Amino acid sequence: MSVGIVLVSHSAKLAEGLAELAAQMAPDITILPAGGLSDGSIGTDYDEVVAATQRADSGDGVVLLYDLGSAQMTAELAVESLADPSAAVVADGPLVEGAVAAAVAAQSGKDRKAVAEAAASAGMPEDLAPSDTTAGGDEVELELHNEVGLHARPAALLVRALSEFDAEVTVRLGEQEADAKSVLALMSLGARQGDRIRLQAHGPQASAALSKAKELVDGNFGE
């Protein structure tokens, strides 16, 4: 079982497109769109949000994200109407970035609270900072050969892989450094094909984490 995700939007197309995007990074997670009104017009449908929330719950609960204020109200009312309101939570974070972060967290096996926290903190500027070349620790430099570098799917694969290790890993490109367990931070680096990134790791499984990262990069992230 895993945490499900429901995307509440005023636009059916927006919710469906975002669900499709997030599913690319979390293929084992139930991500359901709940956008627009039943007649196809703009708005939020309470009954649809309730139904989507119920379908998304496989036993580990559901995290709901929303686009605008009235969608938040609809999502909160839907949660309150559940037989067990504690089984779902509305995350207060950016819809697009939050959906990506929540999907990756859920795919990594995080619980409902951690998935909601990932959504709420998505895109915070502290995830991306000037690099500190004096920090020490195990390091490896890797060249990206896959066609589009650290775009969404490879970044998500790297985050999911590294989340299994007891290690803190950062990725540097030029003057910028990102938390290797934050898909949004990795994407913000803008690392492209041919770029050389430097990974630095600390912790009991630092060496193993870097070996896994090298395996992914050398294998072009399966592309």
C-alpha positions in Angstrom: 0.0 0.0 0.0 1.0 3.6 -0.4 -0.3 7.1 0.0 -2.7 8.3 -2.7 -2.8 11.8 -4.2 -5.7 13.8 -5.4 -5.3 17.0 -7.4 -8.1 19.5 -7.0 -8.3 22.1 -9.7 -10.8 24.5 -11.3 -9.7 23.1 -14.6 -10.2 19.4 -15.6 -7.4 19.7 -18.2 -5.0 21.2 -15.6 -5.7 18.4 -13.1 -5.5 15.6 -15.8 -2.2 17.0 -17.3 -0.6 17.3 -13.9 -1.7 13.8 -12.8 -0.1 12.5 -16.0 3.2 14.4 -15.3 3.4 13.3 -11.7 2.7 9.7 -12.7 5.8 9.7 -14.8 7.8 10.1 -11.6 5.7 7.8 -9.4 4.4 4.9 -11.5 3.2 2.9 -8.5 1.2 5.7 -6.9 -2.5 6.4 -7.4 -2.7 10.0 -8.5 -6.2 11.1 -9.4 -7.4 14.4 -11.0 -10.5 16.1 -9.6 -10.9 19.2 -11.8 -13.7 21.2 -13.3 -17.4 20.8 -13.0 -19.5 17.9 -14.3 -20.6 19.8 -17.3 -17.0 20.5 -18.3 -17.0 24.1 -17.2 -14.5 25.7 -14.8 -15.0 25.1 -11.1 -14.6 22.5 -8.4 -17.1 19.6 -7.9 -17.4 18.5 -4.3 -18.9 15.1 -5.1 -16.0 14.4 -7.6 -13.4 15.3 -5.0 -15.0 13.1 -2.4 -15.2 10.2 -4.9 -11.6 10.7 -6.0 -10.4 10.8 -2.4 -12.1 7.5 -1.6 -10.7 5.8 -4.7 -7.2 7.0 -4.0 -7.1 5.5 -0.5 -5.5 2.1 -0.6 -5.1 2.0 3.1 -2.3 4.4 3.8 -4.4 7.6 3.4 -4.6 10.4 0.8 -3.0 13.8 0.4 -5.0 16.4 -1.5 -3.5 19.4 -3.3 -5.4 22.4 -4.7 -4.9 25.3 -7.1 -7.0 28.3 -5.8 -8.7 29.3 -2.6 -12.2 27.9 -3.3 -10.6 24.6 -4.4 -9.0 24.5 -0.9 -12.4 24.9 0.7 -13.8 22.1 -1.5 -11.0 19.8 -0.6 -11.3 20.5 3.1 -15.1 19.9 3.0 -14.5 16.6 1.2 -12.0 15.4 3.8 -14.4 16.4 6.6 -17.2 14.3 5.0 -15.1 11.1 4.9 -16.0 8.2 7.3 -12.5 8.7 8.7 -11.4 12.3 8.2 -8.0 11.5 9.6 -7.3 9.3 6.6 -6.7 12.3 4.4 -5.0 15.7 4.6 -5.1 18.8 2.5 -1.5 20.0 1.8 -1.0 23.8 1.7 1.6 24.0 -1.1 2.1 25.0 -4.7 0.0 22.7 -6.9 2.5 21.8 -9.6 5.7 21.6 -7.5 3.7 20.1 -4.6 2.3 17.4 -6.8 5.7 16.4 -8.1 7.3 16.4 -4.6 4.4 14.5 -3.1 4.4 11.9 -5.8 8.1 11.2 -5.4 7.8 11.1 -1.6 4.9 8.6 -1.9 6.8 6.5 -4.4 9.7 6.4 -1.9 7.4 4.9 0.7 6.9 7.9 2.9 3.8 8.1 5.1 0.9 10.5 4.8 2.4 13.2 7.0 5.8 13.1 5.2 4.1 13.2 1.8 2.0 16.2 2.9 5.1 17.9 4.2 6.9 17.3 1.0 4.1 19.0 -0.9 3.9 21.9 1.5 7.7 22.6 1.3 8.0 22.2 -2.4 10.1 24.8 -4.1 11.4 26.5 -1.0 14.5 28.4 -1.9 16.7 26.8 0.7 16.7 23.6 -1.4 19.1 25.4 -3.8 22.1 27.2 -2.5 25.6 28.3 -3.4 28.0 25.4 -3.3 30.4 24.9 -0.5 33.5 23.2 -1.9 35.2 22.8 1.5 32.5 20.6 3.1 34.5 17.4 2.7 32.9 13.9 2.6 32.9 11.2 -0.2 32.7 12.7 -3.7 32.3 11.6 -7.2 32.1 13.6 -10.5 29.8 12.3 -13.2 29.0 13.4 -16.7 25.4 13.4 -17.9 25.0 11.5 -21.2 21.3 11.1 -21.3 19.6 13.4 -23.8 18.0 15.9 -21.6 20.0 15.7 -18.4 18.4 16.0 -14.9 14.9 16.6 -16.1 11.8 15.4 -14.2 12.0 11.6 -14.6 15.8 11.2 -14.1 15.7 13.6 -11.1 12.8 11.5 -9.6 14.7 8.3 -10.2 17.8 9.7 -8.4 15.8 10.9 -5.5 14.0 7.6 -5.0 17.2 5.7 -5.3 19.1 7.8 -2.8 16.2 7.9 -0.3 17.0 4.2 0.5 20.5 5.1 1.9 21.5 6.5 5.3 23.4 9.4 3.8 23.1 13.1 3.1 23.9 13.7 -0.6 24.2 17.0 -2.5 24.7 17.6 -6.2 26.7 20.5 -7.5 26.7 22.1 -10.9 28.9 25.1 -11.2 28.2 27.6 -8.4 25.0 25.9 -7.3 24.3 23.0 -5.0 21.1 21.0 -4.5 19.8 18.5 -2.0 19.9 15.2 -3.9 16.8 14.0 -2.2 14.7 17.0 -3.5 13.5 16.5 -7.0 12.6 20.1 -7.5 16.0 21.2 -6.3 17.7 18.9 -8.7 15.6 20.1 -11.6 16.4 23.7 -10.6 20.1 23.0 -11.3 19.3 22.9 -15.0 21.9 20.1 -15.6 21.9 19.1 -19.3 23.5 16.5 -21.5 27.3 16.9 -21.3 27.3 18.7 -18.0 29.6 17.4 -15.2 27.9 17.2 -11.8 29.7 16.6 -8.6 28.0 14.5 -5.9 29.1 14.7 -2.3 27.9 12.4 0.5 28.1 12.1 4.2 26.9 9.3 6.5 27.2 5.6 7.1 26.1 4.7 3.6 27.7 7.6 1.7 29.9 5.4 -0.5 27.0 3.1 -1.4 24.8 6.1 -2.2 27.4 7.5 -4.6 27.8 4.1 -6.2 24.1 3.9 -6.9 24.1 7.4 -8.3 26.9 6.5 -10.6 25.1 3.4 -11.7 22.0 5.5 -12.7 24.1 8.2 -14.5 26.2 5.6 -16.3 23.0 3.8 -17.4 21.5 7.0 -18.7 18.6 6.6 -16.1 17.2 3.8 -18.3 16.5 6.1 -21.2 
